[in-house]
Amino acid sequence: MNAVNTAAKTRAARLDADVVVVGAGPVGLLLAGELRLGGADVLVLERLLEPTTESRASTLHARTLEILDARGLLAGFGTLPHDPRGHFGGIPLDLTVPGPYAGQWKAPQTLTEARLASWAADLGVRLLRGHEVRAVEPVEGHVDLVARTPDGTDARVRARYAVAADGQDSTLRGLLGADFPGRPAERELLRADVSGVDVPDRRFERLDRGLAIAARRGDGVTRVMVNEFGAQPSPDRSPGFATVADTWKRVTGEEIGHGTPLWAGSFDDSARQLAGYRHGRVLFAGDAAHRHLPVGGQALNLGLQDAFNLGWKLAAAVRAEAAGAHVFAGTLLDTYHAERHPAGRQVLTSVRAQALLLLGGPEVDPVRAVFEELIDLPPARRHLAGAVSGLDTRYDLGGDHPLTGAPIPHAALRTGAGTTAAVTSSAALLRAGHGVLLDLTGDDVHGERLARAVAPWAGHVRHVRARAAEPDAERLNVVGAALIRPDGHVAWAIGPDATPARALAAARRALRRWFGPPARSPQ
Ligand SMILES: Cc1cc2nc3c(=O)[nH]c(=O)nc-3n(C[C@H](O)[C@H](O)[C@H](O)COP(=O)(O)OP(=O)(O)OC[C@H]3O[C@@H](n4cnc5c(N)ncnc54)[C@H](O)[C@@H]3O)c2cc1C
């Protein structure tokens, strides 16, 4: 570990922020906003002086759209191009799943980052650009960080917690010596954005010598991606445009070497995942926690979902520690690894299968042929679409209700009556980043009891009485009442015919488990 220097060690304890987020990529920015919604004081340290303009991930999946909707962020994206189809390892896959956001949505990563940055700034996140974190030292009850500032001096920061959202070559991962097991690269996909070339569009074309993909954008720039079957990955991940153009020529027979490269690079199929997402007071999210071939938009979406899981928990842990509830804080934070590590492992497995189907040579052709038959069978298609979209991510939270651990289905809701009648949605209920005890019982007496049960957690959980409305009312017909966490996952639920008295006791247990000791005793 690269320790903070002695002067920092001997200085009196100083708290510069509740949480320092290292990295202002999409994951760090979403996380920072979530922390602010939960009331934490957040400082983001970012190495780059300006946001990157690099052309990176462009696909958002259904669960990510739900997350953005839950915080009211979708409007800022404008009308996004949408395709109900995606692919699995280059084999076309119909992504239709229940809900309003099925399919792939195209948003340049620069737009996603700009939208998240302005939302986070509006919420009061402090972002220091040109600050590269170079040292980290956990100290009792805090974590100290040292960052090199734009004028070449070092700044020292102390926080209760730090989050490494510092990307695939994570500095904090190295500084902490975090175990990052996995598989080395066996294949690579060369990639370049080129202007001044005129080649036909190709969607996952497997030719005799390799795989070729070409897509011309509206601004005339063509993105080419190519894999020559059997070629070894380059050791430094920066092959240069000449290598991309030569490989393209060998695989397709087309010349692109005369074009102007805007960017050239490569991705490999190495697959690694941190053994632990939490190292004491340092937590890892996004590419810092997992590395895999960024195929089909999975990398960005997985990272955003990490941030959405961690933000409210870390903010709650900070509040709980301030109130002396240390055991609750630690237990809640441990659920981040318990929930997101398996979710990441599942994506890594899926991506490795896709990498084989996509980048394997003629030896995988028979497997592809069988896969092409299977992928059209409804249960197989539904299974893969649920996984790729992120909608089938379900945490193991115990409980026997079919929705426990799953994201609350997106559905329209009616609240109030007469002059207070309103139409809302399960996503809109989450706008403030609080938990929701959604009460669909339609029973006044039971509703009053549930409202009283929630009262000690006021400010963090609210009780909402509603009726499911068309067009998707049937998606909630298994619910009498549900405790929804700020990340939209159902922590506890009962069916419409549950016994009220037992339900009340179970609701209180769930409230304690996820929102900590009550501020005042339940009545
Ligand atoms: C060229 C390219 C193309 C890609 N294409 C796709 C794609 O098509 N589909 C897909 O799903 N994914 C793609 N990805 C991956 C996708 O961009 C990432 O999954 C996503 O950016 C992860 O977000 P993040 O916030 O975890 O990390 P990043 O976006 O990498 O952000 C990390 C931030 O941390 C900062 N940082 C790093 N070290 C320090 C430090 N020591 N101190 C302070 N700041 C630091 C960095 O400057 C950066 O801003 C692509 C990535 C690249 C590079």
The ligand as an SDF file (V2000), in Angstrom:
LIG
                    3D

 53 58  0  0  0  0  0  0  0  0999 V2000
  -12.9410    3.1860  -26.0950 C   0  0  0  0  0  0  0  0  0  0  0  0
  -13.9770    2.5100  -25.2670 C   0  0  0  0  0  0  0  0  0  0  0  0
  -15.1340    2.0120  -25.8540 C   0  0  0  0  0  0  0  0  0  0  0  0
  -16.0980    1.3700  -25.0860 C   0  0  0  0  0  0  0  0  0  0  0  0
  -17.2100    0.8610  -25.6800 N   0  0  0  0  0  0  0  0  0  0  0  0
  -18.1320    0.2500  -24.9250 C   0  0  0  0  0  0  0  0  0  0  0  0
  -19.3140   -0.2760  -25.4830 C   0  0  0  0  0  0  0  0  0  0  0  0
  -19.5340   -0.2100  -26.6820 O   0  0  0  0  0  0  0  0  0  0  0  0
  -20.2260   -0.8510  -24.6520 N   0  0  0  0  0  0  0  0  0  0  0  0
  -20.0190   -0.9160  -23.2920 C   0  0  0  0  0  0  0  0  0  0  0  0
  -20.8530   -1.4100  -22.5480 O   0  0  0  0  0  0  0  0  0  0  0  0
  -18.9150   -0.4280  -22.7530 N   0  0  0  0  0  0  0  0  0  0  0  0
  -17.9810    0.1430  -23.5260 C   0  0  0  0  0  0  0  0  0  0  0  0
  -16.8680    0.6190  -22.9560 N   0  0  0  0  0  0  0  0  0  0  0  0
  -16.7520    0.4980  -21.5160 C   0  0  0  0  0  0  0  0  0  0  0  0
  -17.5170    1.6330  -20.8530 C   0  0  0  0  0  0  0  0  0  0  0  0
  -17.0920    2.8500  -21.3980 O   0  0  0  0  0  0  0  0  0  0  0  0
  -17.2320    1.5070  -19.3730 C   0  0  0  0  0  0  0  0  0  0  0  0
  -17.8530    0.3180  -18.9100 O   0  0  0  0  0  0  0  0  0  0  0  0
  -17.7220    2.6820  -18.5540 C   0  0  0  0  0  0  0  0  0  0  0  0
  -17.0950    3.8750  -18.9290 O   0  0  0  0  0  0  0  0  0  0  0  0
  -17.4270    2.3850  -17.0830 C   0  0  0  0  0  0  0  0  0  0  0  0
  -17.6780    3.5080  -16.3320 O   0  0  0  0  0  0  0  0  0  0  0  0
  -16.8320    3.7870  -15.0230 P   0  0  0  0  0  0  0  0  0  0  0  0
  -17.3880    5.0620  -14.4930 O   0  0  0  0  0  0  0  0  0  0  0  0
  -16.7960    2.5740  -14.1880 O   0  0  0  0  0  0  0  0  0  0  0  0
  -15.3390    3.9910  -15.5170 O   0  0  0  0  0  0  0  0  0  0  0  0
  -14.7480    5.1030  -16.4800 P   0  0  0  0  0  0  0  0  0  0  0  0
  -15.7540    5.5740  -17.4420 O   0  0  0  0  0  0  0  0  0  0  0  0
  -13.4880    4.5510  -17.0090 O   0  0  0  0  0  0  0  0  0  0  0  0
  -14.4500    6.3090  -15.4980 O   0  0  0  0  0  0  0  0  0  0  0  0
  -13.3820    6.2550  -14.5850 C   0  0  0  0  0  0  0  0  0  0  0  0
  -12.9440    7.6750  -14.2960 C   0  0  0  0  0  0  0  0  0  0  0  0
  -11.9750    7.6320  -13.2740 O   0  0  0  0  0  0  0  0  0  0  0  0
  -10.9460    8.5510  -13.5860 C   0  0  0  0  0  0  0  0  0  0  0  0
   -9.7470    8.1090  -12.8810 N   0  0  0  0  0  0  0  0  0  0  0  0
   -9.0090    7.0100  -13.1070 C   0  0  0  0  0  0  0  0  0  0  0  0
   -8.0030    6.9290  -12.2270 N   0  0  0  0  0  0  0  0  0  0  0  0
   -8.1100    8.0040  -11.4200 C   0  0  0  0  0  0  0  0  0  0  0  0
   -7.3620    8.4740  -10.3140 C   0  0  0  0  0  0  0  0  0  0  0  0
   -6.2990    7.8180   -9.8500 N   0  0  0  0  0  0  0  0  0  0  0  0
   -7.7470    9.6190   -9.7050 N   0  0  0  0  0  0  0  0  0  0  0  0
   -8.8350   10.3010  -10.1530 C   0  0  0  0  0  0  0  0  0  0  0  0
   -9.5670    9.8980  -11.2130 N   0  0  0  0  0  0  0  0  0  0  0  0
   -9.2190    8.7620  -11.8280 C   0  0  0  0  0  0  0  0  0  0  0  0
  -10.8320    8.4680  -15.0900 C   0  0  0  0  0  0  0  0  0  0  0  0
  -10.2220    9.6150  -15.6370 O   0  0  0  0  0  0  0  0  0  0  0  0
  -12.2810    8.3380  -15.4950 C   0  0  0  0  0  0  0  0  0  0  0  0
  -12.8870    9.5860  -15.7290 O   0  0  0  0  0  0  0  0  0  0  0  0
  -15.8970    1.2400  -23.7040 C   0  0  0  0  0  0  0  0  0  0  0  0
  -14.7450    1.7410  -23.1110 C   0  0  0  0  0  0  0  0  0  0  0  0
  -13.7840    2.3640  -23.8830 C   0  0  0  0  0  0  0  0  0  0  0  0
  -12.5390    2.8930  -23.2300 C   0  0  0  0  0  0  0  0  0  0  0  0
  1  2  1  0
  2  3  1  0
  2 52  2  0
  3  4  2  0
  4  5  1  0
  4 50  1  0
  5  6  2  0
  6  7  1  0
  6 13  1  0
  7  8  2  0
  7  9  1  0
  9 10  1  0
 10 11  2  0
 10 12  1  0
 12 13  2  0
 13 14  1  0
 14 15  1  0
 14 50  1  0
 15 16  1  0
 16 17  1  0
 16 18  1  0
 18 19  1  0
 18 20  1  0
 20 21  1  0
 20 22  1  0
 22 23  1  0
 23 24  1  0
 24 25  2  0
 24 26  1  0
 24 27  1  0
 27 28  1  0
 28 29  2  0
 28 30  1  0
 28 31  1  0
 31 32  1  0
 32 33  1  0
 33 34  1  0
 33 48  1  0
 34 35  1  0
 35 36  1  0
 35 46  1  0
 36 37  1  0
 36 45  1  0
 37 38  2  0
 38 39  1  0
 39 40  1  0
 39 45  2  0
 40 41  1  0
 40 42  2  0
 42 43  1  0
 43 44  2  0
 44 45  1  0
 46 47  1  0
 46 48  1  0
 48 49  1  0
 50 51  2  0
 51 52  1  0
 52 53  1  0
M  END
$$$$
